[in-house]
């Protein structure tokens, strides 16, 4: 018959690591880490201009959907996100995010197929940076003295030119192309731009620059080769105000999640457990944000999703520990609450480490081999798993102990010490002995308890019968319990 081999334990059974006895040490470490995380935010503000490296989700920018086709056909072509990312980086662009995007298209023969493209998010609002706009506005009057340019002002990617002579579009195209800008051709408005205004005698022309979408398209078309045609499917601008609203909503979502978790724990377990879990969640959120501030990693809506996932994972670990504490409170009634917490943490340590290491390894692989939003999510999860385990053991449980000692044990609602045992009111030792004993002894000898209070002795002294029956035996006196086979003696008392 095969014998069962025990499972290998990452933590030996019956371990007795001291967690509760070092509460002050853990509190000092957590305080230092939280202070460093908050301080790093202000360091970034002073050195880099912002607390965190926000993406366009929070500070605004432009979203561009690019499609790819096989040259000379309407059939979609497949391009990897890595190729798109490398092409834009080699062109000098930074701060963008590339992710896969797919949609349904109808081909010329009437069949439908799935077209795969790319969603590129860039923090740039337009094709022309502010510095370039100012340089062009100053260079145009001096560069074209024969046109008599009075003023050149920018609005987005358009420049409005007031001059005493009509502008030549081809001349402007060459000038702007030297600045790295692509000028859109004039259409029906050409007549209006080249006609003099009555009353002022001036020409008011408008030059539109192709946006950031066209710049990206041109870079990708040159990098991917002639076999692939790059098209701009859609362009969407995210304003700074909308980004601020998304950032505020993300912060609110974290606090709403913590409030609901606190309500759940108070209902599921006890009010003393809920504050410890919420403090642990705040601890986790601050440390994860602190690591993002230290490494200057991009913070996007995906990072907020990862942070909410970390909160859920951390509270799950805390619930497992609290559930074991609640079981041991009913099972180990002779032990103090602090000792019960320490035993419970040791009993759940193996489960906590196995679960956390498994999740950490998976997210680490995503962080190493993933790119873009996937790597951003995995990075937040890596940090969250570590701080989540730490807070569940060294923050949530000690806070629950502190609340117990402060409001429950001291107030008398819950006590670490077992209640003293009371003598039942119907005990034989409190009954008065009978005034007359039977003439014949029963089969078993009557035992007279020597556990009686002084008050009973005083009352019994009023009667010789009571005194004889209840007096304490002198030291060395043999017990009245009969030996096996010995006959009991007759007992009796004469009444005075």
C-alpha positions as semicolon CSV with decimal commas, in nm:
position;residue;x (nm);y (nm);z (nm)
1;X;0,000;0,000;0,000
2;X;0,143;0,333;-0,105
3;X;0,212;0,582;0,167
4;X;0,111;0,945;0,134
5;X;0,403;1,183;0,111
6;X;0,345;1,516;0,282
7;X;0,351;1,836;0,078
8;X;0,658;2,052;0,097
9;X;0,598;2,359;0,310
10;X;0,766;2,690;0,231
11;X;0,723;2,773;0,599
12;X;0,774;2,482;0,843
13;X;0,461;2,381;1,039
14;X;0,426;2,504;1,396
15;X;0,649;2,803;1,321
16;X;0,651;3,075;1,583
17;X;0,780;3,391;1,420
18;X;0,727;3,694;1,638
19;X;0,525;3,956;1,450
20;X;0,324;4,132;1,720
21;X;0,623;4,178;1,949
22;X;0,790;4,407;1,694
23;X;0,502;4,642;1,620
24;X;0,714;4,953;1,688
25;X;0,978;4,839;1,438
26;X;0,721;4,788;1,160
27;X;0,556;5,120;1,243
28;X;0,887;5,307;1,212
29;X;0,968;5,138;0,879
30;X;0,624;5,216;0,734
31;X;0,639;5,577;0,851
32;X;0,977;5,628;0,684
33;X;0,858;5,470;0,357
34;X;0,539;5,678;0,347
35;X;0,732;5,998;0,424
36;X;0,982;5,922;0,147
37;X;0,701;5,852;-0,102
38;X;0,522;6,178;-0,027
39;X;0,848;6,372;-0,026
40;X;0,939;6,233;-0,369
41;X;0,624;6,391;-0,515
42;X;0,738;6,738;-0,411
43;X;1,090;6,669;-0,536
44;X;0,947;6,589;-0,881
45;X;0,733;6,903;-0,870
46;X;1,034;7,123;-0,806
47;X;1,275;6,947;-1,045
48;X;1,054;6,815;-1,326
49;X;0,756;7,047;-1,308
50;X;0,493;6,791;-1,206
51;X;0,429;6,546;-0,925
52;X;0,406;6,239;-1,150
53;X;0,475;6,152;-1,512
54;X;0,115;6,186;-1,630
55;X;0,020;6,052;-1,973
56;X;-0,231;6,215;-2,207
57;X;-0,509;6,045;-2,008
58;X;-0,452;6,306;-1,739
59;X;-0,281;6,604;-1,903
60;X;-0,431;6,594;-2,252
61;X;-0,290;6,526;-2,596
62;X;-0,383;6,366;-2,928
63;X;-0,506;6,016;-3,012
64;X;-0,434;5,895;-3,366
65;X;-0,571;5,575;-3,522
66;X;-0,347;5,452;-3,805
67;X;-0,440;5,185;-4,058
68;X;-0,213;4,975;-4,282
69;X;-0,282;4,828;-4,625
70;X;-0,082;4,630;-4,875
71;X;0,046;4,869;-5,139
72;X;-0,181;4,889;-5,442
73;X;-0,465;4,690;-5,278
74;X;-0,743;4,742;-5,028
75;X;-0,641;4,440;-4,821
76;X;-0,533;4,519;-4,463
77;X;-0,169;4,462;-4,371
78;X;-0,041;4,350;-4,033
79;X;0,221;4,563;-3,859
80;X;0,355;4,495;-3,510
81;X;0,338;4,757;-3,237
82;X;0,713;4,718;-3,182
83;X;0,789;4,829;-3,538
84;X;0,565;5,135;-3,499
85;X;0,723;5,223;-3,165
86;X;1,078;5,188;-3,298
87;X;1,000;5,403;-3,604
88;X;0,861;5,690;-3,394
89;X;1,146;5,671;-3,142
90;X;1,405;5,683;-3,419
91;X;1,230;5,995;-3,555
92;X;1,283;6,171;-3,223
93;X;0,932;6,149;-3,079
94;X;0,887;6,063;-2,711
95;X;0,611;6,043;-2,452
96;X;0,378;5,850;-2,685
97;X;0,194;5,522;-2,618
98;X;0,127;5,261;-2,889
99;X;-0,140;4,991;-2,858
100;X;-0,315;4,754;-3,099
101;X;-0,646;4,859;-3,250
102;X;-0,885;4,661;-3,474
103;X;-1,209;4,729;-3,661
104;X;-1,427;4,578;-3,933
105;X;-1,384;4,696;-4,295
106;X;-1,562;4,612;-4,618
107;X;-1,342;4,530;-4,916
108;X;-1,411;4,623;-5,278
109;X;-1,551;4,275;-5,350
110;X;-1,814;4,320;-5,077
111;X;-1,661;4,089;-4,818
112;X;-1,592;4,201;-4,463
113;X;-1,266;4,147;-4,282
114;X;-1,087;4,262;-3,969
115;X;-0,837;4,541;-4,017
116;X;-0,559;4,572;-3,761
117;X;-0,412;4,911;-3,693
118;X;-0,245;5,111;-3,418
119;X;-0,374;5,357;-3,162
120;X;-0,100;5,613;-3,096
121;X;-0,139;5,851;-2,803
122;X;0,093;6,149;-2,792
123;X;0,111;6,433;-2,538
124;X;0,146;6,684;-2,822
125;X;-0,165;6,888;-2,902
126;X;-0,044;6,995;-3,246
127;X;0,228;6,960;-3,501
128;X;0,398;7,287;-3,415
129;X;0,553;7,335;-3,070
130;X;0,521;7,676;-2,907
131;X;0,891;7,747;-2,950
132;X;0,870;7,675;-3,323
133;X;0,562;7,896;-3,358
134;X;0,740;8,191;-3,199
135;X;1,048;8,141;-3,416
136;X;0,842;8,133;-3,737
137;X;0,643;8,441;-3,639
138;X;0,967;8,637;-3,594
139;X;1,137;8,498;-3,906
140;X;0,860;8,561;-4,160
141;X;0,871;8,946;-4,168
142;X;1,247;8,950;-4,210
143;X;1,258;8,649;-4,443
144;X;1,006;8,797;-4,689
145;X;1,064;9,173;-4,698
146;X;0,902;9,206;-5,042
147;X;0,568;9,077;-4,906
148;X;0,544;9,344;-4,641
149;X;0,431;9,106;-4,368
150;X;0,278;9,310;-4,087
151;X;0,192;9,036;-3,840
152;X;0,191;8,656;-3,821
153;X;-0,007;8,492;-3,537
154;X;-0,071;8,127;-3,458
155;X;-0,392;7,951;-3,354
156;X;-0,335;7,583;-3,309
157;X;-0,179;7,450;-3,630
158;X;-0,285;7,753;-3,836
159;X;-0,097;8,076;-3,893
160;X;-0,277;8,399;-3,990
161;X;-0,064;8,641;-4,193
162;X;-0,139;9,010;-4,256
163;X;0,064;9,157;-4,541
164;X;0,069;9,437;-4,801
165;X;0,129;9,189;-5,086
166;X;-0,031;8,855;-5,168
167;X;0,141;8,544;-5,033
168;X;0,269;8,277;-5,269
169;X;0,166;7,928;-5,148
170;X;0,465;7,748;-5,304
171;X;0,705;7,998;-5,149
172;X;0,543;7,943;-4,807
173;X;0,554;7,563;-4,851
174;X;0,929;7,565;-4,909
175;X;0,986;7,796;-4,612
176;X;0,779;7,585;-4,372
177;X;0,924;7,258;-4,501
178;X;1,265;7,382;-4,394
179;X;1,118;7,407;-4,042
180;X;0,996;7,046;-4,059
181;X;0,631;7,139;-4,122
182;X;0,399;7,023;-4,399
183;X;0,170;7,290;-4,546
184;X;-0,179;7,193;-4,658
185;X;-0,273;7,309;-5,011
186;X;-0,523;7,586;-5,059
187;X;-0,860;7,493;-5,195
188;X;-1,154;7,718;-5,279
189;X;-1,028;7,973;-5,026
190;X;-0,727;8,058;-5,247
191;X;-0,915;8,345;-5,412
192;X;-1,003;8,498;-5,078
193;X;-0,647;8,470;-4,945
194;X;-0,498;8,640;-5,253
195;X;-0,754;8,923;-5,273
196;X;-0,696;9,263;-5,114
197;X;-0,931;9,375;-4,838
198;X;-1,134;9,686;-4,919
199;X;-1,073;9,974;-4,684
200;X;-0,742;9,846;-4,541
201;X;-0,558;9,753;-4,859
202;X;-0,411;9,450;-4,682
203;X;-0,409;9,078;-4,757
204;X;-0,529;8,833;-4,488
205;X;-0,406;8,483;-4,565
206;X;-0,430;8,161;-4,366
207;X;-0,173;7,881;-4,375
208;X;-0,276;7,543;-4,232
209;X;-0,010;7,300;-4,118
210;X;-0,070;6,931;-4,143
211;X;-0,115;6,803;-3,789
212;X;0,080;6,561;-3,579
213;X;-0,116;6,279;-3,739
214;X;0,032;6,354;-4,079
215;X;0,381;6,374;-3,934
216;X;0,341;6,032;-3,775
217;X;0,198;5,889;-4,097
218;X;0,490;6,022;-4,299
219;X;0,747;5,879;-4,058
220;X;0,582;5,535;-4,056
221;X;0,543;5,527;-4,434
222;X;0,913;5,595;-4,477
223;X;1,019;5,338;-4,217
224;X;0,787;5,049;-4,311
225;X;0,877;5,064;-4,680
226;X;0,693;5,086;-5,009
227;X;0,507;4,759;-4,961
228;X;0,275;4,908;-4,697
229;X;0,045;5,207;-4,725
230;X;-0,017;5,403;-4,404
231;X;-0,349;5,586;-4,359
232;X;-0,484;5,811;-4,087
233;X;-0,822;5,669;-3,985
234;X;-0,917;5,908;-3,707
235;X;-0,770;6,188;-3,495
236;X;-0,905;6,283;-3,154
237;X;-0,776;6,555;-2,923
238;X;-0,794;6,522;-2,544
239;X;-0,802;6,861;-2,374
240;X;-0,615;6,941;-2,055
241;X;-0,942;7,005;-1,872
242;X;-1,070;6,659;-1,961
243;X;-0,741;6,513;-1,841
244;X;-0,777;6,687;-1,505
245;X;-1,128;6,547;-1,471
246;X;-1,006;6,195;-1,543
247;X;-0,729;6,233;-1,284
248;X;-0,974;6,353;-1,018
249;X;-1,213;6,069;-1,099
250;X;-0,930;5,819;-1,064
251;X;-0,841;5,951;-0,718
252;X;-1,207;5,942;-0,614
253;X;-1,240;5,583;-0,729
254;X;-0,960;5,481;-0,492
255;X;-1,130;5,640;-0,190
256;X;-1,471;5,499;-0,285
257;X;-1,318;5,151;-0,308
258;X;-1,158;5,186;0,036
259;X;-1,484;5,311;0,193
260;X;-1,682;5,016;0,055
261;X;-1,412;4,772;0,167
262;X;-1,424;4,918;0,519
263;X;-1,803;4,880;0,525
264;X;-1,777;4,519;0,407
265;X;-1,520;4,423;0,670
266;X;-1,721;4,588;0,949
267;X;-2,025;4,384;0,843
268;X;-1,834;4,063;0,767
269;X;-1,615;4,047;1,074
270;X;-1,608;4,314;1,344
271;X;-1,566;4,690;1,356
272;X;-1,221;4,646;1,507
273;X;-1,090;4,482;1,188
274;X;-1,213;4,738;0,930
275;X;-0,987;5,037;1,020
276;X;-0,675;4,822;1,007
277;X;-0,758;4,700;0,656
278;X;-0,827;5,054;0,530
279;X;-0,504;5,189;0,682
280;X;-0,320;4,903;0,511
281;X;-0,483;4,994;0,177
282;X;-0,382;5,359;0,213
283;X;-0,033;5,241;0,297
284;X;-0,023;5,030;-0,023
285;X;-0,155;5,307;-0,247
286;X;0,094;5,565;-0,117
287;X;0,392;5,332;-0,157
288;X;0,296;5,232;-0,512
289;X;0,257;5,599;-0,608
290;X;0,589;5,670;-0,439
291;X;0,766;5,410;-0,654
292;X;0,611;5,563;-0,968
293;X;0,738;5,903;-0,852
294;X;1,086;5,767;-0,782
295;X;1,124;5,585;-1,115
296;X;0,931;5,851;-1,314
297;X;0,723;5,581;-1,480
298;X;0,424;5,696;-1,681
299;X;0,096;5,712;-1,487
300;X;-0,208;5,638;-1,703
301;X;-0,559;5,503;-1,657
302;X;-0,401;5,159;-1,678
303;X;-0,193;5,246;-1,372
304;X;-0,510;5,340;-1,185
305;X;-0,664;5,005;-1,284
306;X;-0,353;4,828;-1,155
307;X;-0,372;5,023;-0,829
308;X;-0,734;4,917;-0,779
309;X;-0,629;4,558;-0,848
310;X;-0,355;4,587;-0,585
311;X;-0,611;4,715;-0,333
312;X;-0,838;4,418;-0,404
313;X;-0,551;4,172;-0,371
314;X;-0,430;4,327;-0,047
315;X;-0,772;4,325;0,118
316;X;-0,819;3,964;0,011
317;X;-0,500;3,871;0,194
318;X;-0,617;4,068;0,500
319;X;-0,955;3,891;0,496
320;X;-0,784;3,549;0,501
321;X;-0,578;3,651;0,805
322;X;-0,877;3,806;0,984
323;X;-1,083;3,494;0,922
324;X;-0,815;3,278;1,083
325;X;-0,795;3,520;1,377
326;X;-1,171;3,494;1,426
327;X;-1,153;3,113;1,423
328;X;-0,871;3,108;1,677
329;X;-1,052;3,354;1,906
330;X;-1,324;3,094;1,953
331;X;-1,081;2,804;1,971
332;X;-0,803;2,948;2,189
333;X;-1,008;3,110;2,463
334;X;-0,730;3,080;2,720
335;X;-0,488;3,300;2,523
336;X;-0,465;3,674;2,492
337;X;-0,577;3,847;2,174
338;X;-0,223;3,950;2,080
339;X;-0,101;3,592;2,110
340;X;-0,394;3,471;1,900
341;X;-0,301;3,718;1,623
342;X;0,059;3,598;1,626
343;X;-0,050;3,234;1,602
344;X;-0,289;3,317;1,317
345;X;-0,019;3,502;1,120
346;X;0,214;3,204;1,151
347;X;-0,059;2,963;1,042
348;X;-0,140;3,166;0,728
349;X;0,218;3,258;0,641
350;X;0,271;2,965;0,404
351;X;-0,048;3,040;0,211
352;X;0,034;3,412;0,191
353;X;0,385;3,358;0,054
354;X;0,284;3,091;-0,199
355;X;0,003;3,304;-0,342
356;X;0,210;3,621;-0,351
357;X;0,519;3,462;-0,508
358;X;0,305;3,304;-0,781
359;X;0,143;3,637;-0,869
360;X;0,474;3,821;-0,850
361;X;0,646;3,583;-1,093
362;X;0,363;3,614;-1,348
363;X;0,356;3,994;-1,338
364;X;0,736;4,005;-1,346
365;X;0,735;3,817;-1,677
366;X;0,476;4,064;-1,809
367;X;0,696;4,350;-1,694
368;X;1,010;4,209;-1,858
369;X;0,867;4,095;-2,191
370;X;0,565;4,325;-2,219
371;X;0,560;4,672;-2,368
372;X;0,344;4,982;-2,350
373;X;0,034;4,960;-2,134
374;X;0,099;4,594;-2,047
375;X;0,437;4,674;-1,894
376;X;0,286;4,972;-1,712
377;X;0,019;4,753;-1,554
378;X;0,266;4,478;-1,464
379;X;0,507;4,724;-1,300
380;X;0,234;4,854;-1,069
381;X;0,132;4,496;-0,984
382;X;0,492;4,398;-0,899
383;X;0,520;4,676;-0,646
384;X;0,165;4,623;-0,520
385;X;0,212;4,253;-0,444
386;X;0,515;4,321;-0,225
387;X;0,363;4,608;-0,028
388;X;0,028;4,426;-0,009
389;X;0,179;4,128;0,172
390;X;0,376;4,359;0,401
391;X;0,073;4,567;0,497
392;X;-0,156;4,267;0,557
393;X;0,089;4,120;0,808
394;X;0,258;4,421;0,966
395;X;-0,010;4,692;0,938
396;X;-0,365;4,551;0,934
397;X;-0,324;4,295;1,214
398;X;-0,137;4,526;1,458
399;X;-0,397;4,800;1,408
400;X;-0,672;4,549;1,489
401;X;-0,483;4,457;1,808
402;X;-0,447;4,823;1,906
403;X;-0,821;4,885;1,862
404;X;-0,900;4,574;2,064
405;X;-0,678;4,678;2,353
406;X;-0,804;5,036;2,344
407;X;-1,179;4,997;2,306
408;X;-1,270;4,633;2,374
409;X;-1,044;4,474;2,634
410;X;-1,011;4,786;2,851
411;X;-1,382;4,868;2,824
412;X;-1,491;4,527;2,935
413;X;-1,663;4,428;2,613
414;X;-1,392;4,181;2,524
415;X;-1,125;4,052;2,757
416;X;-0,804;3,866;2,696
417;X;-0,837;3,681;3,031
418;X;-1,085;3,396;3,077
419;X;-1,378;3,470;3,306
420;X;-1,341;3,331;3,662
421;X;-1,539;3,016;3,728
422;X;-1,827;3,051;3,975
423;X;-1,956;2,782;4,210
424;X;-2,298;2,660;4,097
425;X;-2,574;2,764;4,332
426;X;-2,700;2,406;4,357
427;X;-2,366;2,250;4,455
428;X;-2,368;1,980;4,723
429;X;-2,116;2,172;4,930
430;X;-2,371;2,448;4,997
431;X;-2,646;2,218;5,112
432;X;-2,696;2,176;5,487
433;X;-2,639;1,819;5,610
434;X;-2,942;1,628;5,729
435;X;-3,020;1,637;6,105
436;X;-3,072;1,263;6,115
437;X;-2,875;1,003;5,926
438;X;-3,023;0,665;5,825
439;X;-2,965;0,375;6,063
440;X;-2,817;0,157;5,797
441;X;-2,545;0,292;5,579
442;X;-2,601;0,285;5,204
443;X;-2,395;0,071;4,972
444;X;-2,170;0,366;4,895
445;X;-2,035;0,589;5,177
446;X;-2,162;0,942;5,189
447;X;-1,887;1,189;5,111
448;X;-1,879;1,509;5,308
449;X;-1,712;1,794;5,118
450;X;-1,446;1,986;5,301
451;X;-1,480;2,277;5,054
452;X;-1,710;2,504;5,254
453;X;-1,704;2,868;5,340
454;X;-1,642;3,016;5,681
455;X;-2,000;3,141;5,692
456;X;-2,129;2,784;5,670
457;X;-1,906;2,678;5,964
458;X;-2,041;2,959;6,180
459;X;-2,397;2,863;6,106
460;X;-2,329;2,495;6,162
461;X;-2,188;2,555;6,514
462;X;-2,539;2,613;6,644
463;X;-2,613;2,240;6,625
464;X;-2,385;1,952;6,739
465;X;-2,513;1,744;6,454
466;X;-2,422;2,004;6,197
467;X;-2,090;2,067;6,361
468;X;-1,999;1,702;6,353
469;X;-2,098;1,661;5,995
470;X;-1,925;1,972;5,863
471;X;-1,616;2,020;6,074
472;X;-1,284;2,020;5,885
473;X;-1,052;1,728;5,926
474;X;-0,727;1,779;6,112
475;X;-0,401;1,743;5,927
476;X;-0,299;1,380;5,898
477;X;-0,653;1,257;5,950
478;X;-0,739;0,965;5,726
479;X;-1,013;1,005;5,475
480;X;-1,350;0,864;5,558
481;X;-1,366;0,690;5,221
482;X;-1,404;0,315;5,282
483;X;-1,168;0,064;5,139
484;X;-1,291;-0,204;4,902
485;X;-1,464;-0,484;5,099
486;X;-1,489;-0,286;5,422
487;X;-1,831;-0,244;5,588
488;X;-1,950;0,100;5,659
489;X;-2,012;0,199;6,017
490;X;-2,351;0,307;6,135
491;X;-2,386;0,671;6,195
492;X;-2,638;0,848;6,397
493;X;-2,704;1,150;6,611
494;X;-2,916;1,201;6,914
495;X;-3,132;1,500;6,919
496;X;-3,092;1,727;7,225
